[in-house]
Amino acid sequence: MSLIDRAKRAAHWLIGPVLAACGGPRAPAPVPAPAPPQSPVVAAAPAPAAAAMAPKPAGMPSPKAVRTHDELRRQAAERLVQANPERSYTTPAPPHLLTVIVVDVEVKADGSVRKINVIRPPKYGPETLQMAIDAIHRAAPFGDVRRMPEPWKFTETFLFDENRRFKPRSLD
């Protein structure tokens, strides 16, 4: 091997990494993003067939027209208990609850359910979410809201006890 060949080989070995490093700063290897947390807001499906077919309890009065959001929330809470007597309780909430669910219920002008958004899903007892949604559909309509300012919606918190019965927080 001649002196020139050795010099070329040495130049490749010495200058190659230097030239590669001069190409500008390398971007660090992409760090995989953590999986996004499950969104707490979940649009609920329309009324399931079982809830839609369930008869309203006898003695359910027709809802009154409401003019304020507070009236709507209070009337909705009362109707939830009236429409679901065996699935609800009105006594003070026990010190230990199974789970707490928070939903936004958007209503149409006649008070029927347009959409249910889950703000806080259950941490325990996942079946309680469907129980709450079914209870809302059984209690609807919640009263004529045309004289009320928009948005026509209310927020309800369901306090589920160990027996999987709920209490609307609005009744406290």
Backbone as ProteinMPNN parsed JSONL, in Angstrom:
{"seq_chain_A": "MSLIDRAKRAAHWLIGPVLAACGGPRAPAPVPAPAPPQSPVVAAAPAPAAAAMAPKPAGMPSPKAVRTHDELRRQAAERLVQANPERSYTTPAPPHLLTVIVVDVEVKADGSVRKINVIRPPKYGPETLQMAIDAIHRAAPFGDVRRMPEPWKFTETFLFDENRRFKPRSLD", "coords_chain_A": {"N_chain_A": [[0.87, -1.152, 0.0], [0.637, 2.141, -0.882], [2.01, 5.285, 0.144], [0.302, 7.366, -0.455], [-2.151, 6.042, -0.708], [-2.482, 5.227, 1.909], [-2.724, 7.708, 3.173], [-5.098, 8.676, 2.011], [-6.913, 6.789, 3.002], [-6.638, 7.277, 5.759], [-7.565, 9.867, 5.828], [-10.245, 9.52, 5.148], [-11.1, 8.12, 7.4], [-10.606, 9.961, 9.459], [-11.67, 12.465, 8.646], [-14.227, 11.916, 7.757], [-16.105, 11.363, 10.003], [-15.99, 13.948, 11.105], [-17.002, 15.597, 9.086], [-19.566, 14.556, 8.937], [-20.533, 15.323, 11.395], [-20.617, 18.024, 11.03], [-22.855, 18.533, 9.639], [-24.886, 19.902, 10.823], [-26.892, 20.356, 13.769], [-28.127, 17.414, 15.092], [-31.434, 16.306, 15.312], [-32.873, 15.268, 18.303], [-33.694, 11.878, 18.922], [-37.048, 11.067, 18.29], [-39.219, 11.147, 21.007], [-41.56, 8.875, 22.036], [-44.852, 9.999, 22.322], [-46.761, 10.135, 25.315], [-49.608, 8.061, 25.775], [-52.646, 9.654, 25.136], [-54.753, 10.738, 27.799], [-57.899, 9.193, 28.466], [-60.582, 10.902, 27.217], [-62.602, 12.868, 29.358], [-65.059, 13.711, 28.588], [-67.699, 12.316, 27.101], [-69.82, 11.656, 24.553], [-72.984, 10.501, 24.984], [-74.906, 7.771, 23.779], [-78.062, 7.739, 22.01], [-81.237, 7.155, 23.627], [-81.373, 3.899, 24.97], [-83.072, 1.007, 23.733], [-84.4, -0.411, 25.767], [-84.729, 1.467, 27.831], [-86.232, 3.374, 26.521], [-88.545, 1.998, 26.035], [-89.426, 1.444, 28.539], [-92.032, 1.805, 30.813], [-93.332, 4.874, 32.064], [-93.466, 5.611, 35.521], [-96.575, 5.34, 37.262], [-98.398, 8.208, 38.198], [-96.56, 10.106, 37.616], [-96.201, 13.419, 37.278], [-97.016, 15.812, 34.705], [-94.388, 17.674, 33.272], [-93.562, 20.999, 34.339], [-93.382, 24.172, 32.682], [-90.25, 25.775, 32.457], [-88.226, 28.574, 33.511], [-85.719, 29.312, 34.272], [-82.279, 28.231, 34.626], [-81.777, 27.081, 37.092], [-84.358, 26.285, 37.9], [-84.852, 24.352, 35.946], [-82.814, 22.444, 36.509], [-83.55, 21.672, 39.133], [-86.195, 20.686, 38.76], [-85.614, 18.591, 37.011], [-84.048, 16.916, 38.651], [-85.943, 16.176, 40.587], [-87.751, 14.8, 38.961], [-86.099, 12.706, 38.136], [-85.909, 11.156, 40.454], [-88.639, 10.56, 40.875], [-89.241, 9.079, 38.548], [-87.631, 6.899, 38.854], [-88.02, 5.248, 41.259], [-87.255, 2.851, 42.59], [-84.606, 2.737, 42.043], [-83.334, 4.839, 43.174], [-82.49, 7.094, 45.92], [-83.423, 9.273, 48.631], [-82.548, 10.0, 51.057], [-79.969, 11.338, 53.273], [-76.743, 11.297, 51.741], [-74.651, 8.409, 51.993], [-71.626, 8.039, 54.001], [-69.692, 6.682, 52.597], [-69.436, 6.335, 49.245], [-70.215, 4.411, 46.325], [-69.626, 5.305, 43.709], [-69.27, 8.359, 41.804], [-70.907, 10.22, 39.392], [-70.847, 12.634, 36.839], [-72.843, 14.464, 34.679], [-73.697, 16.352, 31.743], [-76.722, 17.423, 30.551], [-78.281, 18.043, 27.646], [-81.143, 19.605, 26.43], [-84.044, 19.571, 24.26], [-86.35, 22.026, 22.924], [-88.831, 21.231, 23.93], [-88.157, 19.938, 26.219], [-87.293, 17.344, 26.025], [-84.652, 14.891, 25.815], [-81.73, 15.874, 24.189], [-78.961, 15.48, 24.048], [-76.465, 13.751, 25.919], [-73.696, 14.424, 27.807], [-70.913, 13.007, 29.235], [-69.251, 14.099, 31.961], [-67.769, 13.377, 34.181], [-66.825, 10.224, 34.351], [-67.674, 7.014, 35.894], [-65.496, 5.778, 38.458], [-65.531, 3.418, 39.778], [-67.652, 0.584, 39.515], [-68.595, 0.413, 36.67], [-70.97, -0.085, 35.319], [-72.801, 1.64, 36.336], [-72.847, 3.994, 34.906], [-74.398, 3.542, 32.575], [-76.743, 3.025, 33.909], [-77.341, 5.549, 34.972], [-77.69, 7.043, 32.62], [-79.904, 5.706, 31.511], [-81.772, 6.304, 33.513], [-82.069, 9.047, 33.186], [-83.279, 9.171, 30.667], [-85.687, 7.868, 31.255], [-86.872, 9.711, 32.966], [-87.32, 11.955, 31.411], [-89.685, 13.962, 29.571], [-88.245, 17.129, 30.615], [-89.57, 19.492, 30.909], [-90.958, 22.395, 29.286], [-88.712, 24.534, 27.773], [-88.562, 26.867, 26.348], [-88.924, 29.511, 27.179], [-86.732, 30.059, 28.538], [-83.352, 31.226, 28.831], [-80.882, 30.326, 26.382], [-77.922, 28.288, 26.778], [-79.908, 25.345, 26.573], [-79.566, 23.384, 28.878], [-78.499, 21.265, 31.607], [-76.547, 20.411, 34.477], [-75.945, 17.429, 36.171], [-75.171, 15.589, 39.088], [-74.641, 12.334, 39.944], [-74.924, 10.435, 42.791], [-73.91, 7.45, 43.691], [-74.753, 4.785, 45.8], [-73.595, 1.912, 47.742], [-75.439, -0.039, 47.073], [-75.998, 0.42, 44.502], [-77.846, 2.406, 43.987], [-78.993, 5.668, 43.193], [-78.591, 9.146, 44.01], [-79.666, 12.285, 43.052], [-77.511, 14.972, 43.09], [-78.426, 17.55, 43.085], [-80.619, 17.62, 44.718], [-79.789, 17.957, 47.303]], "CA_chain_A": [[0.0, 0.0, 0.0], [1.49, 3.316, -1.017], [1.825, 6.345, 1.108], [-0.885, 8.126, -0.872], [-3.326, 5.234, -0.353], [-2.643, 5.309, 3.37], [-3.192, 9.054, 3.497], [-6.518, 8.735, 1.643], [-7.666, 5.966, 3.966], [-6.638, 7.986, 7.037], [-8.426, 11.04, 5.659], [-11.638, 9.041, 5.24], [-11.38, 7.757, 8.794], [-10.557, 11.125, 10.332], [-12.492, 13.572, 8.182], [-15.614, 11.438, 7.582], [-16.954, 11.703, 11.161], [-16.022, 15.395, 11.295], [-17.937, 16.138, 8.104], [-20.911, 14.119, 9.328], [-20.939, 16.136, 12.538], [-20.818, 19.393, 10.571], [-24.121, 18.609, 8.916], [-25.866, 20.606, 11.641], [-27.275, 19.577, 14.944], [-29.102, 16.351, 14.855], [-32.607, 16.343, 16.185], [-32.887, 14.074, 19.15], [-34.648, 10.852, 18.498], [-38.367, 11.418, 18.818], [-39.693, 10.406, 22.171], [-42.976, 8.607, 21.8], [-45.744, 10.742, 23.205], [-47.568, 9.245, 26.137], [-50.97, 7.896, 25.283], [-53.487, 10.682, 25.739], [-55.733, 10.176, 28.721], [-59.223, 9.072, 27.893], [-61.315, 12.14, 27.4], [-63.682, 12.697, 30.317], [-66.34, 14.048, 27.996], [-68.091, 11.281, 26.169], [-71.208, 11.833, 24.148], [-73.74, 9.274, 25.188], [-75.776, 7.364, 22.687], [-79.463, 7.986, 22.277], [-81.871, 6.262, 24.594], [-81.409, 2.506, 24.582], [-84.427, 0.521, 23.507], [-85.018, -0.811, 27.033], [-85.146, 2.653, 28.569], [-87.268, 4.049, 25.768], [-89.762, 1.207, 26.14], [-89.834, 1.322, 29.936], [-93.151, 2.704, 31.081], [-93.151, 5.866, 33.118], [-94.239, 5.228, 36.69], [-97.864, 6.004, 37.427], [-98.3, 9.335, 39.116], [-95.55, 11.067, 37.163], [-96.897, 14.601, 36.765], [-96.445, 16.437, 33.513], [-93.416, 18.683, 33.704], [-93.944, 22.402, 34.208], [-92.458, 24.994, 31.899], [-89.235, 26.377, 33.32], [-87.726, 29.853, 32.999], [-84.312, 29.507, 34.644], [-81.477, 27.014, 34.671], [-81.974, 26.47, 38.413], [-85.652, 25.586, 37.868], [-84.684, 23.153, 35.109], [-82.01, 21.465, 37.243], [-84.33, 21.18, 40.271], [-87.287, 19.86, 38.248], [-85.018, 17.366, 36.463], [-83.652, 16.06, 39.783], [-87.168, 15.615, 41.167], [-88.292, 13.811, 38.01], [-85.22, 11.536, 38.167], [-86.308, 10.327, 41.599], [-89.999, 10.078, 40.637], [-89.251, 8.086, 37.474], [-86.756, 5.786, 39.215], [-88.126, 5.127, 42.718], [-86.527, 1.69, 43.118], [-83.189, 2.883, 41.706], [-82.825, 6.075, 43.759], [-82.743, 7.336, 47.337], [-83.486, 10.704, 48.928], [-81.957, 10.212, 52.38], [-78.61, 11.875, 53.122], [-75.783, 10.383, 51.111], [-73.811, 7.714, 52.969], [-70.256, 8.562, 54.026], [-68.888, 5.997, 51.582], [-70.185, 6.141, 48.01], [-69.602, 3.508, 45.353], [-69.057, 6.135, 42.651], [-69.913, 9.64, 41.513], [-70.938, 10.471, 37.945], [-71.327, 13.971, 36.506], [-73.259, 14.546, 33.276], [-74.406, 17.51, 31.211], [-77.866, 16.973, 29.75], [-78.794, 19.086, 26.765], [-82.532, 19.284, 26.104], [-84.708, 20.267, 23.158], [-87.292, 23.05, 23.391], [-89.933, 20.61, 24.686], [-87.612, 19.316, 27.42], [-86.798, 15.987, 25.775], [-83.186, 14.817, 25.808], [-81.043, 16.007, 22.906], [-77.626, 14.874, 24.134], [-75.899, 13.593, 27.257], [-72.23, 14.422, 27.818], [-70.377, 12.527, 30.508], [-68.158, 14.958, 32.402], [-66.955, 12.542, 35.071], [-67.297, 8.833, 34.319], [-67.471, 6.326, 37.172], [-64.216, 5.106, 38.683], [-65.9, 2.072, 40.214], [-68.996, 0.253, 39.078], [-68.795, 1.017, 35.35], [-72.352, -0.259, 34.868], [-73.614, 2.737, 36.858], [-72.981, 5.026, 33.88], [-75.586, 3.229, 31.781], [-77.898, 3.178, 34.801], [-77.632, 6.983, 35.044], [-78.22, 7.452, 31.311], [-81.268, 5.164, 31.419], [-82.613, 7.057, 34.448], [-82.349, 10.343, 32.56], [-84.265, 8.966, 29.599], [-86.978, 7.539, 31.876], [-87.421, 10.903, 33.614], [-87.624, 12.983, 30.413], [-89.148, 15.295, 29.346], [-87.966, 17.912, 31.821], [-90.341, 20.733, 30.89], [-90.783, 23.314, 28.168], [-87.623, 25.461, 28.118], [-88.513, 27.947, 25.35], [-88.877, 30.83, 27.823], [-85.483, 30.079, 29.295], [-82.23, 31.551, 27.941], [-80.048, 29.197, 25.969], [-78.134, 26.922, 26.298], [-80.913, 24.568, 27.281], [-78.926, 22.204, 29.449], [-78.243, 21.295, 33.043], [-75.54, 19.459, 34.939], [-76.394, 16.65, 37.332], [-74.208, 14.684, 39.705], [-75.282, 11.138, 40.485], [-74.197, 9.856, 43.922], [-74.311, 6.046, 43.778], [-74.377, 4.099, 47.036], [-73.108, 0.537, 47.564], [-76.513, -0.853, 46.492], [-76.14, 0.92, 43.137], [-78.956, 3.355, 43.903], [-78.411, 7.0, 43.058], [-79.26, 10.353, 44.492], [-79.221, 13.477, 42.326], [-76.874, 15.924, 44.014], [-79.229, 18.774, 43.087], [-81.639, 17.557, 45.76], [-79.2, 18.267, 48.614]], "C_chain_A": [[0.928, 1.229, 0.0], [1.139, 4.354, 0.037], [0.577, 7.166, 0.783], [-2.153, 7.367, -0.502], [-3.573, 5.284, 1.156], [-3.199, 6.671, 3.79], [-4.675, 9.207, 3.169], [-7.372, 7.972, 2.652], [-7.754, 6.679, 5.318], [-7.557, 9.203, 6.964], [-9.893, 10.638, 5.763], [-12.01, 8.743, 6.691], [-11.438, 8.975, 9.7], [-11.536, 12.219, 9.93], [-13.965, 13.161, 8.051], [-16.506, 11.77, 8.776], [-17.056, 13.199, 11.405], [-17.026, 16.021, 10.33], [-19.381, 15.75, 8.452], [-21.424, 14.963, 10.481], [-21.215, 17.573, 12.128], [-22.138, 19.568, 9.838], [-25.189, 19.352, 9.692], [-26.257, 19.741, 12.817], [-28.34, 18.551, 14.581], [-30.26, 16.525, 15.821], [-32.571, 15.102, 17.049], [-33.95, 13.096, 18.647], [-36.011, 11.183, 19.094], [-38.748, 10.507, 19.972], [-41.166, 10.126, 21.946], [-43.828, 9.343, 22.831], [-46.539, 9.766, 24.053], [-48.982, 9.18, 25.575], [-51.845, 8.952, 25.939], [-54.488, 10.054, 26.69], [-57.101, 10.135, 28.054], [-60.003, 10.331, 28.218], [-62.465, 11.945, 28.369], [-65.042, 13.019, 29.73], [-66.648, 13.039, 26.914], [-69.545, 11.52, 25.813], [-71.92, 10.501, 24.273], [-74.641, 9.018, 23.996], [-77.213, 7.728, 23.01], [-80.035, 6.93, 23.204], [-81.831, 4.824, 24.117], [-82.854, 2.046, 24.491], [-85.123, 0.175, 24.818], [-85.515, 0.404, 27.805], [-86.28, 3.364, 27.849], [-88.604, 3.315, 25.914], [-90.266, 1.12, 27.576], [-90.964, 2.297, 30.212], [-92.788, 3.689, 32.184], [-93.987, 5.42, 34.313], [-95.555, 5.997, 36.747], [-97.687, 7.146, 38.418], [-97.21, 10.313, 38.752], [-96.302, 12.277, 36.624], [-96.238, 15.106, 35.486], [-95.481, 17.513, 33.975], [-93.952, 20.09, 33.471], [-92.938, 23.103, 33.304], [-91.479, 25.652, 32.871], [-88.704, 27.652, 32.665], [-86.253, 30.09, 33.321], [-83.595, 28.158, 34.647], [-81.638, 26.306, 36.019], [-83.294, 25.705, 38.475], [-85.538, 24.287, 37.07], [-83.924, 22.077, 35.875], [-82.802, 20.844, 38.396], [-85.465, 20.262, 39.804], [-86.755, 18.546, 37.683], [-84.634, 16.406, 37.589], [-84.885, 15.408, 40.418], [-87.759, 14.545, 40.257], [-87.418, 12.555, 37.964], [-85.62, 10.596, 39.3], [-87.705, 9.745, 41.386], [-90.038, 8.962, 39.603], [-88.454, 6.838, 37.814], [-86.828, 5.514, 40.711], [-87.327, 3.964, 43.298], [-85.025, 1.782, 42.86], [-82.554, 4.108, 42.361], [-83.113, 6.122, 45.258], [-82.738, 8.836, 47.574], [-82.932, 11.027, 50.312], [-80.572, 10.839, 52.204], [-77.656, 10.823, 52.546], [-74.93, 9.707, 52.175], [-72.382, 8.268, 52.938], [-69.354, 7.913, 52.973], [-69.78, 5.722, 50.371], [-69.452, 5.153, 47.115], [-68.909, 4.327, 44.265], [-69.867, 7.41, 42.505], [-69.799, 9.864, 40.004], [-71.488, 11.881, 37.737], [-71.634, 14.003, 35.009], [-73.851, 15.925, 32.985], [-75.509, 16.955, 30.331], [-78.355, 18.168, 28.958], [-80.192, 18.673, 26.344], [-83.002, 20.093, 24.905], [-85.703, 21.248, 23.757], [-88.416, 22.46, 24.234], [-89.446, 19.906, 25.949], [-87.144, 17.887, 27.234], [-85.277, 16.027, 25.627], [-82.649, 14.929, 24.389], [-79.711, 15.262, 22.953], [-77.218, 14.8, 25.595], [-74.385, 13.53, 27.108], [-71.768, 14.0, 29.202], [-69.159, 13.373, 30.851], [-67.204, 14.174, 33.296], [-67.519, 11.13, 35.033], [-67.028, 8.147, 35.659], [-66.077, 5.72, 37.265], [-64.448, 3.661, 39.086], [-67.323, 1.817, 39.76], [-69.304, 0.839, 37.713], [-70.234, 0.895, 34.835], [-73.247, 0.882, 35.34], [-73.779, 3.87, 35.838], [-74.224, 4.77, 33.035], [-76.845, 3.356, 32.627], [-78.303, 4.65, 34.883], [-78.246, 7.477, 33.734], [-79.657, 6.96, 31.142], [-82.226, 5.936, 32.325], [-82.988, 8.415, 33.856], [-83.416, 10.19, 31.489], [-85.647, 8.615, 30.161], [-87.654, 8.777, 32.451], [-87.828, 11.99, 32.62], [-89.085, 12.889, 29.98], [-89.061, 16.085, 30.642], [-88.661, 19.268, 31.835], [-89.992, 21.598, 29.696], [-89.755, 24.375, 28.571], [-87.553, 26.665, 27.181], [-88.428, 29.338, 25.962], [-87.603, 31.017, 28.646], [-84.352, 30.486, 28.348], [-81.429, 30.3, 27.583], [-78.68, 29.325, 26.613], [-79.135, 26.188, 27.181], [-80.264, 23.284, 27.781], [-78.75, 22.379, 30.947], [-77.197, 20.236, 33.352], [-76.099, 18.744, 36.154], [-75.272, 15.732, 37.778], [-74.981, 13.545, 40.333], [-74.386, 10.556, 41.582], [-74.701, 8.426, 44.094], [-73.834, 5.44, 45.088], [-73.937, 2.667, 46.718], [-74.152, -0.39, 46.938], [-76.835, -0.435, 45.066], [-77.441, 1.707, 42.943], [-78.345, 4.745, 43.88], [-79.267, 8.057, 43.739], [-78.759, 11.497, 43.635], [-78.693, 14.502, 43.328], [-77.673, 17.22, 44.111], [-80.301, 18.772, 44.162], [-81.094, 17.819, 47.155], [-79.402, 19.714, 48.974]], "O_chain_A": [[1.87, 1.32, 0.787], [0.11, 4.284, 0.709], [-0.123, 7.609, 1.693], [-3.123, 7.966, -0.038], [-4.712, 5.372, 1.615], [-4.054, 6.752, 4.671], [-5.427, 9.794, 3.946], [-8.415, 8.453, 3.095], [-8.81, 6.688, 5.951], [-8.245, 9.526, 7.932], [-10.689, 11.334, 6.393], [-13.104, 9.079, 7.143], [-12.25, 9.012, 10.624], [-12.165, 12.833, 10.792], [-14.852, 13.996, 8.221], [-17.555, 12.39, 8.602], [-18.092, 13.679, 11.863], [-17.814, 16.881, 10.724], [-20.302, 16.547, 8.271], [-22.612, 15.282, 10.543], [-21.969, 18.272, 12.805], [-22.482, 20.686, 9.457], [-26.328, 19.417, 9.23], [-25.982, 18.542, 12.848], [-29.3, 18.825, 13.861], [-30.074, 16.85, 16.993], [-32.269, 14.01, 16.569], [-34.949, 13.473, 18.036], [-36.111, 11.539, 20.269], [-38.616, 9.285, 19.913], [-41.941, 11.048, 21.69], [-43.561, 9.31, 24.032], [-46.943, 8.704, 23.58], [-49.475, 10.136, 24.976], [-51.798, 9.132, 27.156], [-55.012, 8.971, 26.427], [-57.407, 10.949, 27.183], [-60.064, 10.76, 29.37], [-63.228, 10.987, 28.243], [-66.069, 12.648, 30.299], [-65.925, 12.933, 25.923], [-70.403, 11.577, 26.694], [-71.481, 9.495, 23.715], [-75.074, 9.941, 23.305], [-77.543, 7.996, 24.166], [-79.38, 5.935, 23.517], [-82.211, 4.542, 22.981], [-83.746, 2.634, 25.104], [-86.316, 0.441, 24.969], [-86.607, 0.374, 28.373], [-87.187, 3.898, 28.487], [-89.665, 3.94, 25.915], [-91.421, 0.758, 27.802], [-90.867, 3.479, 29.882], [-92.039, 3.372, 33.108], [-95.093, 4.907, 34.14], [-95.634, 7.154, 36.332], [-96.907, 7.044, 39.365], [-96.953, 11.258, 39.498], [-96.979, 12.168, 35.602], [-95.06, 14.854, 35.23], [-95.736, 18.191, 34.971], [-94.699, 20.336, 32.524], [-91.79, 22.676, 33.181], [-91.856, 26.036, 33.978], [-88.726, 27.797, 31.442], [-85.612, 30.955, 32.725], [-84.22, 27.098, 34.669], [-81.635, 25.076, 36.082], [-83.352, 24.608, 39.031], [-86.065, 23.252, 37.476], [-84.342, 20.919, 35.891], [-82.737, 19.634, 38.615], [-85.676, 19.192, 40.375], [-87.38, 17.5, 37.857], [-84.875, 15.204, 37.481], [-84.864, 14.222, 40.745], [-88.214, 13.504, 40.73], [-87.935, 11.454, 37.775], [-85.662, 9.379, 39.118], [-87.938, 8.572, 41.678], [-90.787, 7.999, 39.763], [-88.585, 5.82, 37.135], [-85.797, 5.544, 41.382], [-86.775, 4.084, 44.392], [-84.255, 0.989, 43.401], [-81.377, 4.393, 42.136], [-83.869, 5.31, 45.792], [-82.125, 9.588, 46.816], [-82.855, 12.194, 50.696], [-80.053, 10.866, 51.088], [-77.763, 9.631, 52.834], [-74.527, 10.344, 53.149], [-71.98, 8.895, 51.958], [-68.382, 8.514, 52.517], [-70.753, 4.973, 50.461], [-68.225, 5.066, 47.141], [-67.748, 4.078, 43.937], [-70.985, 7.526, 43.006], [-68.724, 9.715, 39.422], [-72.466, 12.277, 38.372], [-70.805, 13.622, 34.182], [-74.426, 16.571, 33.86], [-75.26, 16.115, 29.466], [-78.788, 19.174, 29.521], [-80.412, 17.529, 25.947], [-82.448, 21.142, 24.576], [-85.876, 21.29, 24.975], [-88.906, 23.115, 25.155], [-90.254, 19.333, 26.679], [-86.648, 17.273, 28.178], [-84.698, 17.076, 25.348], [-83.054, 14.182, 23.498], [-79.369, 14.516, 22.036], [-77.57, 15.661, 26.401], [-73.856, 12.692, 26.378], [-72.183, 14.569, 30.211], [-68.163, 13.367, 30.128], [-65.985, 14.295, 33.18], [-68.57, 10.863, 35.615], [-66.244, 8.645, 36.466], [-65.541, 5.214, 36.28], [-63.646, 2.784, 38.767], [-68.113, 2.753, 39.636], [-70.191, 1.685, 37.599], [-70.661, 1.694, 34.001], [-74.338, 1.072, 34.803], [-74.751, 4.622, 35.904], [-75.016, 5.683, 32.804], [-77.896, 3.749, 32.122], [-79.494, 4.961, 34.864], [-79.21, 8.242, 33.745], [-80.523, 7.706, 30.685], [-83.367, 6.193, 31.943], [-84.12, 8.87, 34.019], [-84.35, 10.989, 31.416], [-86.665, 9.023, 29.601], [-88.88, 8.88, 32.427], [-88.616, 12.868, 32.97], [-89.661, 11.801, 30.027], [-89.713, 15.758, 31.633], [-88.367, 20.105, 32.689], [-88.882, 21.542, 29.167], [-89.915, 25.037, 29.596], [-86.576, 27.412, 27.218], [-87.911, 30.257, 25.327], [-87.437, 32.012, 29.352], [-84.387, 30.126, 27.172], [-81.317, 29.358, 28.368], [-78.309, 30.441, 26.975], [-79.188, 26.4, 28.392], [-80.405, 22.226, 27.168], [-78.839, 23.485, 31.48], [-76.995, 19.293, 32.586], [-76.657, 19.369, 37.055], [-74.529, 15.177, 36.968], [-75.871, 13.763, 41.156], [-73.227, 10.224, 41.331], [-75.807, 8.217, 44.593], [-72.663, 5.561, 45.448], [-73.913, 2.265, 45.555], [-73.801, -1.408, 46.341], [-77.826, -0.881, 44.489], [-78.051, 1.672, 41.875], [-77.295, 4.975, 44.48], [-80.458, 7.885, 43.995], [-77.549, 11.675, 43.497], [-79.371, 14.843, 44.298], [-77.599, 17.915, 45.125], [-80.842, 19.829, 44.488], [-81.87, 17.895, 48.107], [-78.972, 20.15, 50.041]]}, "name": "protein", "num_of_chains": 1, "seq": "MSLIDRAKRAAHWLIGPVLAACGGPRAPAPVPAPAPPQSPVVAAAPAPAAAAMAPKPAGMPSPKAVRTHDELRRQAAERLVQANPERSYTTPAPPHLLTVIVVDVEVKADGSVRKINVIRPPKYGPETLQMAIDAIHRAAPFGDVRRMPEPWKFTETFLFDENRRFKPRSLD"}
